[in-house]
Amino acid sequence: MESFGAERHIRQEEASLGGTMPVITVQLGRERTLETKRRLVAGLTNVAAEVLEVPRAEITVLIDVMGRDNWATAGELLSDRGSKEREGPARLELEAFFRKPAAQTKATPKKAAAKSPRRR
């Protein structure tokens, strides 16, 4: 039991030095499938752990689903907008947000073609 108390003390010390665990809050405009939410939280956790250099176990993701009656843009509830806007934007590929950018290679300059002498 003493080790638990010592670990707790270290956590409190970290928190007082600004080493608190990251909490990511995601607000969605509509409900998503459980599988989509699993992929989302896994991707966010992986990226945050890599970028912030913290263990995955320290990252918390909260999902807040906002109904169309509780979301407004430009002074108008989304539930009051036309059917075209109600459908929403095209579905984005979720994995594209979490891919590492490809390594950039410098283009090698092309050699100028040999010029043939002009005939007059």
Summary of the structure (lengths in Angstrom):
residues: 120
radius of gyration: 25.7
end to end distance: 98.6
largest distance: 98.6
contacts: 200
relative contact order: 0.13
helix: 43%
strand: 13%
